[in-house]
Amino acid sequence: MITPNAPIKRRKLSDDVQDRLLEIIRGPNFAPGDPLPSERELMRAYSVGRPAIREAMQNLARMGLIEIRHGERPKVAAPSLDKTIDQLGDTMRHLLRHSPADLAHLKEARVVFETQMVRIAAQKRQSDDISRLVQIVDQQEKSSSDSEVFLDRDGDFHRAIAEISGNPIFSSLNEAMFGWLAHFHIDLVRKPGLEKLTIKEHRDIIEAIADKDEERAAKAMTDHLNRANALYHQSHGLHPEQTG
């Protein structure tokens, strides 16, 4: 909470430079791929030194707004949802590792998201989609003794369902959530006996999608994800009130 007499944080020169560069990037005169003014031009225009310019540029690069290559002037970056989500990865994993409540909220959101994805898959699926899902689960079953490969195939399975929608934003969001949560489920994959249950649940989901049965597909996916969430809580000695 900010109090009226709290000290005002002093801004760095690079913060002011960053704000001005943001105005340039967001303005009508620059498009993705366009080069920004040179360091010398910016130093002269803003009356600041090279360190402030470079720090501002590095911050904008980390935000995915500009691209910096050695020997070239920085350029306005092309917008990319995948790149933006990827940049959030470490921050999200840090947040989830230290905030059980946020972890629980994300798990709940993923159930809602994937339940809708499987409904869309049941609507739009083609015979090739079913063949691909079956192939992935067959490969997953063969890798039951290798937890890393098994988890990779698990990701492929959920990724393939999202891709049936034909909406790249769904695919990107699915990829992000799976990546953020993978760390919290890998121990479950290693537990003997759970591999067979996962395979059975995946095949039940495929069967419902193949039959274009949205309700059955949604229930199968919800049961599958909720079962995994419940097992995670049990294996880590958590109670519902500890995770929100």
Backbone bond lengths (Angstrom), bond angles and torsions (degrees), N, CA, C in turn:
res aa  C-N    CA-C-N  psi(-1)  N-CA   C-N-CA  omega(-1)  CA-C   N-CA-C  phi
1 M - - - 1.462 - - 1.522 109.49 -
2 I 1.326 117.47 134.26 1.458 121.92 -178.43 1.526 108.67 -92.83
3 T 1.324 116.45 125.40 1.459 120.95 178.52 1.521 109.90 -95.42
4 P 1.352 117.49 155.88 1.476 120.49 -177.11 1.516 113.58 -58.35
5 N 1.354 117.30 -31.27 1.464 119.65 -177.03 1.530 112.97 -102.12
6 A 1.341 116.83 17.62 1.467 119.90 177.46 1.525 109.62 -67.79
7 P 1.339 117.74 143.64 1.475 119.94 -179.30 1.522 111.31 -63.37
8 I 1.312 116.68 144.17 1.457 122.24 179.15 1.526 108.62 -84.85
9 K 1.297 115.63 126.25 1.452 119.91 -179.10 1.529 110.16 -70.89
10 R 1.323 115.33 130.01 1.461 120.00 -179.45 1.525 109.78 -76.25
11 R 1.319 115.90 129.31 1.457 120.37 178.80 1.530 110.25 -81.59
12 K 1.324 114.67 146.29 1.454 119.67 175.46 1.527 108.98 -85.76
13 L 1.324 115.85 157.95 1.458 120.03 176.95 1.524 111.12 -57.65
14 S 1.343 115.37 -37.51 1.468 118.79 -178.60 1.530 111.67 -63.23
15 D 1.338 117.22 -29.06 1.465 119.91 177.32 1.522 110.24 -65.65
16 D 1.342 116.24 -42.86 1.463 119.95 179.02 1.523 110.61 -66.21
17 V 1.326 116.73 -40.77 1.464 120.70 177.55 1.525 109.73 -62.05
18 Q 1.323 116.31 -43.89 1.466 120.73 179.79 1.524 111.03 -59.54
19 D 1.324 117.31 -43.66 1.468 120.50 179.56 1.529 110.69 -61.22
20 R 1.313 116.17 -41.01 1.475 119.23 -178.74 1.531 110.92 -69.67
21 L 1.322 115.79 -38.31 1.466 118.40 177.44 1.525 111.18 -66.61
22 L 1.328 116.46 -35.02 1.465 119.94 176.14 1.526 110.52 -60.97
23 E 1.329 116.28 -39.85 1.471 119.93 178.17 1.520 110.52 -62.24
24 I 1.337 115.91 -39.68 1.466 119.92 178.20 1.525 110.57 -63.98
25 I 1.341 116.23 -47.99 1.465 121.09 -176.80 1.520 111.11 -62.78
26 R 1.327 116.36 -38.83 1.463 120.79 -177.51 1.521 112.85 -82.36
27 G 1.302 117.24 -9.08 1.455 120.92 -178.31 1.518 113.01 -75.63
28 P 1.329 116.18 175.56 1.474 120.68 -175.08 1.519 114.49 -80.40
29 N 1.335 117.29 -9.33 1.464 119.70 -172.63 1.520 114.47 -94.36
30 F 1.344 117.08 -4.33 1.461 120.38 -179.30 1.521 110.61 -125.98
31 A 1.318 115.05 133.51 1.466 121.82 178.51 1.525 108.30 -123.18
32 P 1.347 117.54 163.92 1.469 120.05 177.36 1.527 111.67 -51.04
33 G 1.323 115.78 131.81 1.457 121.00 -179.05 1.507 114.11 96.67
34 D 1.336 117.85 -16.73 1.462 120.65 179.92 1.533 110.39 -74.14
35 P 1.333 117.31 137.44 1.473 119.59 178.16 1.522 111.23 -75.87
36 L 1.323 115.83 144.98 1.454 121.59 175.49 1.531 109.02 -84.51
37 P 1.326 117.53 165.84 1.472 119.13 175.78 1.526 110.88 -57.06
38 S 1.305 116.52 153.28 1.466 121.15 -179.36 1.520 110.37 -69.18
39 E 1.355 115.38 165.56 1.463 119.99 177.60 1.524 110.76 -57.30
40 R 1.332 116.54 -43.29 1.464 120.35 -178.35 1.524 110.82 -62.89
41 E 1.319 116.64 -41.97 1.464 120.25 179.53 1.524 111.12 -63.22
42 L 1.333 116.00 -42.19 1.456 119.92 -179.56 1.527 111.15 -69.68
43 M 1.325 116.94 -39.62 1.462 120.05 177.99 1.526 110.40 -60.57
44 R 1.314 116.01 -41.90 1.463 120.59 -179.69 1.526 111.03 -69.78
45 A 1.357 116.38 -41.45 1.464 120.07 -177.23 1.522 112.32 -68.76
46 Y 1.343 116.60 -37.55 1.471 120.37 -174.15 1.529 112.83 -102.17
47 S 1.333 116.78 -3.75 1.468 120.99 -179.84 1.527 112.23 55.72
48 V 1.325 115.96 46.38 1.467 121.97 177.79 1.520 108.68 -130.14
49 G 1.331 116.07 166.46 1.452 121.01 179.57 1.518 113.11 -83.63
50 R 1.329 114.30 171.60 1.461 120.95 -178.79 1.535 112.72 -61.32
51 P 1.348 120.75 -39.17 1.466 120.05 -179.13 1.527 113.56 -57.72
52 A 1.337 117.33 -40.24 1.465 120.26 179.54 1.521 110.71 -65.34
53 I 1.324 116.57 -39.77 1.474 120.58 179.04 1.525 110.01 -64.53
54 R 1.324 115.97 -47.04 1.466 119.59 -176.57 1.529 112.24 -66.77
55 E 1.333 116.99 -39.08 1.469 119.13 178.29 1.519 110.90 -64.31
56 A 1.325 116.77 -41.04 1.470 120.06 177.86 1.526 110.68 -63.53
57 M 1.334 116.12 -42.20 1.459 120.52 179.17 1.529 111.17 -62.72
58 Q 1.329 117.01 -43.22 1.463 120.35 179.66 1.521 110.93 -63.14
59 N 1.316 117.17 -39.73 1.470 120.41 177.76 1.518 111.01 -62.19
60 L 1.320 116.67 -43.55 1.469 120.50 -179.94 1.527 110.76 -67.08
61 A 1.331 116.87 -34.33 1.466 120.28 177.33 1.521 110.18 -66.20
62 R 1.351 116.69 -42.22 1.467 120.01 178.31 1.525 110.84 -63.35
63 M 1.313 117.11 -30.42 1.470 121.54 177.90 1.528 111.94 -77.60
64 G 1.335 116.25 -8.02 1.458 120.03 179.33 1.514 113.76 80.57
65 L 1.342 116.89 17.03 1.465 120.25 -176.26 1.524 112.80 -93.97
66 I 1.326 116.63 -24.22 1.458 119.60 176.56 1.523 109.15 -135.04
67 E 1.316 116.08 161.52 1.457 122.59 176.36 1.519 108.71 -115.98
68 I 1.313 116.34 131.88 1.464 121.40 179.79 1.521 108.95 -117.44
69 R 1.318 116.15 123.73 1.464 122.07 176.70 1.518 108.73 -127.62
70 H 1.316 114.42 140.17 1.464 119.82 -176.98 1.528 110.33 -58.72
71 G 1.330 115.41 131.56 1.454 120.68 177.00 1.511 114.60 83.73
72 E 1.324 117.31 0.10 1.467 120.70 -179.62 1.525 109.93 -125.73
73 R 1.305 115.66 157.90 1.460 119.43 174.42 1.521 109.09 -73.85
74 P 1.339 117.15 143.55 1.471 119.48 176.96 1.526 110.76 -57.81
75 K 1.332 115.44 145.36 1.453 120.74 -179.33 1.527 109.99 -122.79
76 V 1.321 114.75 152.94 1.467 119.97 174.23 1.521 107.48 -65.90
77 A 1.324 116.61 128.19 1.466 120.90 -176.36 1.517 111.32 -77.24
78 A 1.322 115.21 147.79 1.460 120.04 172.47 1.526 108.49 -72.42
79 P 1.321 117.89 135.67 1.468 119.16 -179.46 1.521 111.46 -63.58
80 S 1.320 116.23 137.17 1.467 121.69 -179.30 1.517 108.97 -146.78
81 L 1.337 116.13 115.46 1.459 119.87 178.91 1.524 110.46 -64.61
82 D 1.327 117.57 -41.87 1.462 120.96 -179.37 1.522 110.97 -60.14
83 K 1.338 116.09 -43.03 1.460 119.80 -179.43 1.526 110.77 -66.24
84 T 1.320 116.41 -41.01 1.464 120.65 179.95 1.520 110.79 -63.07
85 I 1.321 116.69 -44.78 1.461 120.50 179.71 1.520 110.44 -65.97
86 D 1.327 116.65 -39.48 1.461 120.39 179.87 1.525 111.00 -61.57
87 Q 1.333 116.75 -37.05 1.456 120.66 179.62 1.529 111.85 -66.73
88 L 1.318 116.29 -22.03 1.463 120.25 178.31 1.525 112.46 -82.65
89 G 1.333 116.33 -11.88 1.462 121.14 -170.39 1.517 114.99 -52.70
90 D 1.339 117.34 -56.99 1.465 120.20 -176.69 1.523 111.54 -63.23
91 T 1.339 115.94 -39.62 1.461 119.82 179.24 1.520 111.07 -63.49
92 M 1.325 116.42 -43.90 1.465 120.15 -179.18 1.524 110.97 -65.91
93 R 1.324 117.63 -42.88 1.464 119.87 -179.74 1.528 111.22 -64.41
94 H 1.326 116.31 -37.07 1.468 120.23 176.36 1.531 109.89 -64.40
95 L 1.318 116.32 -44.72 1.467 120.98 179.28 1.519 111.15 -60.63
96 L 1.323 117.10 -47.64 1.460 121.20 -176.12 1.523 111.66 -68.23
97 R 1.329 116.63 -33.76 1.459 120.21 -179.36 1.528 111.76 -67.34
98 H 1.326 116.56 -29.21 1.463 120.17 -174.90 1.529 113.42 -112.47
99 S 1.316 117.27 4.59 1.464 119.88 179.12 1.522 109.79 -135.08
100 P 1.334 117.67 89.81 1.470 120.75 179.50 1.523 113.43 -55.39
101 A 1.330 116.91 -34.39 1.469 119.53 -179.34 1.522 110.51 -65.14
102 D 1.341 117.62 -44.44 1.464 120.58 179.48 1.523 110.77 -67.18
103 L 1.333 116.90 -35.13 1.458 120.10 176.22 1.522 110.37 -61.00
104 A 1.329 116.27 -44.66 1.467 120.59 179.07 1.527 111.22 -63.76
105 H 1.325 116.68 -39.60 1.461 120.11 179.65 1.526 111.38 -65.07
106 L 1.341 116.29 -40.53 1.462 119.27 179.26 1.524 110.89 -67.52
107 K 1.323 117.16 -39.02 1.462 120.26 177.33 1.532 110.22 -60.81
108 E 1.327 116.13 -42.53 1.465 120.13 178.43 1.524 110.82 -63.61
109 A 1.329 116.32 -42.75 1.458 120.32 178.72 1.520 111.37 -62.76
110 R 1.340 115.89 -38.51 1.460 118.96 -179.75 1.531 111.39 -65.33
111 V 1.325 117.26 -37.85 1.468 120.11 177.84 1.523 110.02 -60.43
112 V 1.337 116.58 -47.09 1.466 120.59 179.58 1.525 110.46 -62.02
113 F 1.330 116.46 -44.40 1.465 121.80 -178.04 1.525 111.26 -63.05
114 E 1.328 116.73 -50.24 1.463 119.44 -175.51 1.523 112.05 -72.82
115 T 1.312 116.98 -27.24 1.466 118.91 175.01 1.520 109.98 -64.08
116 Q 1.330 116.31 -40.94 1.466 119.13 177.17 1.524 111.09 -69.71
117 M 1.339 116.97 -36.45 1.462 120.30 178.53 1.528 111.16 -60.79
118 V 1.333 116.11 -41.59 1.461 118.61 -176.86 1.527 110.53 -72.90
119 R 1.317 117.08 -28.68 1.476 119.84 173.63 1.535 109.90 -63.44
120 I 1.343 115.38 -45.87 1.468 119.67 179.68 1.526 110.08 -64.11
121 A 1.338 116.03 -39.47 1.468 119.87 178.71 1.526 110.71 -60.94
122 A 1.339 116.52 -40.60 1.464 119.88 179.12 1.521 111.33 -65.77
123 Q 1.327 116.95 -29.34 1.465 120.71 178.09 1.526 111.80 -75.27
124 K 1.328 116.35 -43.18 1.462 121.11 -166.80 1.518 114.81 -102.83
125 R 1.296 118.55 -7.93 1.454 120.27 -170.35 1.523 112.59 -58.50
126 Q 1.342 113.40 144.92 1.457 121.97 173.53 1.532 107.12 -112.84
127 S 1.314 115.90 168.47 1.468 119.27 -177.95 1.526 111.06 -60.63
128 D 1.336 117.40 -35.00 1.465 120.72 178.64 1.523 111.47 -64.12
129 D 1.339 116.28 -34.07 1.463 120.18 179.17 1.533 110.77 -64.79
130 I 1.314 115.52 -41.89 1.469 119.69 179.67 1.523 109.95 -65.37
131 S 1.315 116.18 -41.65 1.477 120.01 179.07 1.519 110.87 -61.28
132 R 1.321 116.27 -40.46 1.459 120.24 179.97 1.531 110.88 -65.98
133 L 1.327 117.20 -42.95 1.464 120.64 178.96 1.528 111.17 -62.54
134 V 1.310 116.13 -43.04 1.474 120.43 179.18 1.521 110.15 -62.84
135 Q 1.323 116.23 -42.55 1.460 120.29 -179.79 1.536 111.03 -61.94
136 I 1.330 116.49 -42.35 1.464 120.67 179.87 1.527 110.75 -62.17
137 V 1.335 116.57 -45.47 1.465 120.04 -177.86 1.531 110.53 -69.28
138 D 1.335 117.18 -34.86 1.468 119.61 175.24 1.521 110.22 -60.80
139 Q 1.348 116.38 -43.27 1.461 120.67 178.42 1.519 110.46 -65.95
140 Q 1.321 116.31 -38.34 1.459 120.20 179.30 1.529 110.90 -63.52
141 E 1.320 116.14 -41.26 1.462 120.43 179.81 1.527 110.73 -63.22
142 K 1.329 116.88 -38.96 1.461 120.79 -179.78 1.528 112.01 -68.96
143 S 1.324 116.58 -21.67 1.474 120.22 -177.71 1.527 111.94 -101.93
144 S 1.320 117.19 22.31 1.470 120.83 -175.59 1.524 113.12 -58.35
145 S 1.315 117.54 -26.93 1.461 120.41 -178.01 1.527 112.92 -86.76
146 D 1.324 117.07 -6.21 1.462 122.09 -179.72 1.519 108.28 -116.21
147 S 1.333 117.36 101.08 1.464 120.92 -171.93 1.525 112.79 -62.11
148 E 1.340 117.90 -35.99 1.459 119.62 -178.22 1.525 111.11 -68.08
149 V 1.326 116.72 -45.83 1.464 120.31 178.75 1.526 109.88 -66.53
150 F 1.329 116.80 -39.48 1.454 121.21 179.17 1.525 110.26 -59.57
151 L 1.329 116.96 -43.20 1.461 120.80 179.29 1.528 110.97 -68.13
152 D 1.337 116.97 -36.92 1.471 119.85 176.70 1.524 110.94 -61.24
153 R 1.339 116.89 -43.43 1.461 120.22 179.52 1.535 110.86 -68.13
154 D 1.341 115.41 -31.21 1.464 119.12 175.60 1.527 109.61 -62.39
155 G 1.329 115.82 -43.27 1.462 119.94 176.54 1.517 111.78 -62.94
156 D 1.345 116.47 -40.60 1.471 120.49 178.32 1.528 111.03 -59.92
157 F 1.335 115.73 -39.07 1.461 120.66 -178.43 1.531 110.93 -62.71
158 H 1.313 116.60 -50.73 1.469 120.01 -178.96 1.528 110.98 -69.34
159 R 1.328 116.72 -33.53 1.463 120.73 177.26 1.528 110.51 -63.81
160 A 1.322 116.32 -42.84 1.467 120.67 -178.13 1.531 111.21 -64.11
161 I 1.321 116.56 -36.94 1.467 120.22 178.32 1.523 110.09 -64.21
162 A 1.338 117.05 -43.98 1.464 120.37 179.35 1.524 111.09 -64.21
163 E 1.331 116.90 -36.81 1.466 120.48 -177.09 1.519 112.59 -69.13
164 I 1.332 117.44 -23.27 1.467 120.03 178.41 1.525 110.69 -61.24
165 S 1.335 116.83 -26.88 1.467 120.55 -179.76 1.521 111.80 -63.24
166 G 1.336 116.81 -28.20 1.461 120.03 -176.78 1.521 112.77 79.91
167 N 1.348 116.89 2.69 1.459 121.64 -178.76 1.527 108.62 -102.66
168 P 1.348 118.41 111.94 1.471 120.23 -176.15 1.524 113.61 -63.96
169 I 1.326 118.21 -25.04 1.461 120.18 178.36 1.523 110.00 -68.86
170 F 1.336 117.23 -39.83 1.465 120.27 175.42 1.525 110.19 -59.11
171 S 1.329 115.70 -44.32 1.468 119.90 -178.54 1.526 111.23 -63.26
172 S 1.333 116.37 -42.05 1.460 120.30 -179.30 1.527 111.24 -65.96
173 L 1.328 116.72 -42.95 1.461 120.05 179.60 1.526 111.27 -65.90
174 N 1.324 116.14 -39.17 1.455 119.98 177.98 1.527 110.68 -63.01
175 E 1.328 115.65 -44.14 1.463 120.80 179.53 1.524 110.46 -60.73
176 A 1.319 115.63 -42.29 1.463 120.10 -178.79 1.520 111.17 -64.05
177 M 1.319 116.88 -49.85 1.458 119.70 -176.99 1.524 111.53 -63.62
178 F 1.323 116.65 -40.76 1.461 119.21 179.03 1.524 110.47 -63.61
179 G 1.335 115.90 -42.53 1.463 119.68 179.34 1.512 112.49 -63.87
180 W 1.339 116.52 -41.94 1.464 120.04 -179.67 1.524 111.84 -65.93
181 L 1.332 116.15 -34.59 1.466 119.85 -174.29 1.524 114.10 -94.47
182 A 1.326 117.71 -12.25 1.468 120.36 -174.40 1.522 111.68 -56.07
183 H 1.313 117.02 -40.53 1.464 121.19 -178.46 1.525 112.04 -57.63
184 F 1.325 116.44 -31.73 1.463 120.48 -173.55 1.528 112.69 -87.93
185 H 1.338 116.65 -0.18 1.466 119.45 -179.76 1.522 113.56 -121.70
186 I 1.323 116.98 -8.79 1.463 118.21 -173.77 1.524 111.92 -63.43
187 D 1.339 117.37 -32.14 1.473 119.27 177.72 1.520 111.34 -64.20
188 L 1.333 116.66 -33.83 1.468 119.87 179.97 1.523 110.53 -67.40
189 V 1.329 115.75 -36.52 1.465 120.10 -178.85 1.522 110.40 -61.64
190 R 1.339 116.70 -31.21 1.458 120.50 -176.97 1.529 112.23 -79.15
191 K 1.319 119.04 -11.36 1.462 120.67 -176.50 1.520 110.31 -73.99
192 P 1.322 118.23 125.58 1.472 121.26 -179.78 1.524 110.98 -57.81
193 G 1.322 115.71 136.37 1.461 120.75 176.50 1.510 113.98 96.97
194 L 1.330 117.43 -28.79 1.458 119.75 -178.54 1.522 112.16 -73.24
195 E 1.340 116.43 -24.70 1.464 118.69 179.04 1.528 110.73 -60.98
196 K 1.327 116.37 -44.23 1.468 119.99 -179.05 1.517 111.41 -63.37
197 L 1.330 116.16 -38.61 1.462 119.87 179.89 1.528 110.21 -67.21
198 T 1.333 116.64 -41.93 1.468 120.22 177.81 1.521 110.94 -60.42
199 I 1.335 116.62 -45.31 1.471 120.66 179.86 1.525 110.68 -60.91
200 K 1.325 117.11 -43.96 1.462 120.45 179.84 1.530 110.57 -61.49
201 E 1.329 116.33 -43.97 1.468 119.60 -179.74 1.525 110.96 -64.78
202 H 1.315 117.08 -39.41 1.461 120.25 177.49 1.529 110.96 -63.04
203 R 1.322 116.63 -41.42 1.468 119.02 -179.71 1.530 110.74 -68.54
204 D 1.324 117.78 -33.67 1.468 120.66 175.85 1.527 110.43 -64.01
205 I 1.323 115.80 -39.90 1.470 120.12 178.61 1.527 110.11 -65.07
206 I 1.331 116.68 -44.12 1.467 120.31 179.43 1.534 110.69 -60.56
207 E 1.325 116.04 -43.84 1.465 120.14 -178.78 1.523 111.01 -60.21
208 A 1.331 116.86 -41.68 1.463 120.43 179.47 1.527 111.01 -67.37
209 I 1.338 116.87 -40.26 1.470 119.85 177.42 1.524 109.89 -63.74
210 A 1.322 116.63 -43.72 1.472 121.11 -179.63 1.521 111.00 -60.72
211 D 1.331 116.64 -35.95 1.468 121.33 179.74 1.529 112.12 -81.95
212 K 1.333 117.04 -1.43 1.470 122.70 -176.98 1.524 111.65 57.15
213 D 1.317 114.64 34.53 1.465 121.49 179.77 1.534 108.09 -97.73
214 E 1.324 116.36 93.87 1.464 121.25 -174.69 1.527 112.36 -61.52
215 E 1.327 115.99 -44.08 1.468 119.13 -176.47 1.519 111.64 -65.66
216 R 1.327 116.66 -43.08 1.457 119.97 -179.80 1.532 110.57 -67.99
217 A 1.328 116.06 -38.44 1.459 119.87 178.06 1.528 110.71 -64.04
218 A 1.335 116.10 -43.01 1.463 121.03 179.96 1.523 110.79 -63.50
219 K 1.323 116.92 -43.37 1.464 120.16 -179.83 1.530 110.75 -65.90
220 A 1.336 116.31 -41.46 1.461 120.20 -179.61 1.529 111.02 -63.14
221 M 1.337 116.72 -41.56 1.457 120.64 179.11 1.530 110.95 -68.18
222 T 1.333 116.62 -43.43 1.470 120.32 179.61 1.520 110.71 -61.56
223 D 1.327 116.48 -45.48 1.473 120.26 179.31 1.524 110.48 -62.20
224 H 1.329 116.18 -40.71 1.464 121.60 -178.90 1.525 111.02 -61.76
225 L 1.323 117.31 -49.32 1.458 120.81 -176.86 1.526 111.94 -72.35
226 N 1.318 116.95 -38.77 1.461 119.67 178.57 1.526 111.10 -66.14
227 R 1.327 116.67 -35.73 1.463 120.28 177.47 1.524 109.73 -63.15
228 A 1.329 117.15 -43.63 1.460 121.05 179.19 1.528 110.73 -63.81
229 N 1.336 116.30 -42.00 1.466 119.76 179.42 1.529 110.93 -63.42
230 A 1.329 116.57 -42.69 1.466 120.63 -178.98 1.526 110.66 -64.47
231 L 1.339 116.59 -40.70 1.461 120.14 179.44 1.523 111.07 -65.52
232 Y 1.331 116.09 -35.63 1.462 119.35 177.99 1.532 109.93 -62.27
233 H 1.328 115.61 -44.69 1.466 119.16 179.64 1.529 110.77 -61.89
234 Q 1.328 116.08 -43.44 1.470 120.18 -178.69 1.528 110.90 -63.84
235 S 1.331 116.17 -44.36 1.461 120.14 -175.07 1.521 112.34 -69.04
236 H 1.351 116.15 -21.27 1.457 119.40 -179.92 1.528 112.30 -108.97
237 G 1.329 116.13 10.58 1.454 120.28 176.12 1.511 113.81 65.66
238 L 1.330 116.71 29.34 1.461 120.15 -178.53 1.518 110.73 -93.29
239 H 1.324 114.81 152.42 1.457 121.67 173.30 1.514 108.02 -115.01
240 P 1.334 119.30 155.49 1.449 121.39 -178.03 1.535 113.63 -49.35
241 E 1.379 116.99 -38.91 1.441 118.24 -176.36 1.529 112.29 -69.69
242 Q 1.348 117.05 -16.12 1.458 119.86 178.29 1.522 112.00 -80.75
243 T 1.308 116.73 -17.01 1.459 120.11 -177.91 1.524 111.68 -118.49
244 G 1.276 117.18 25.69 1.468 120.36 175.89 1.469 110.84 94.49
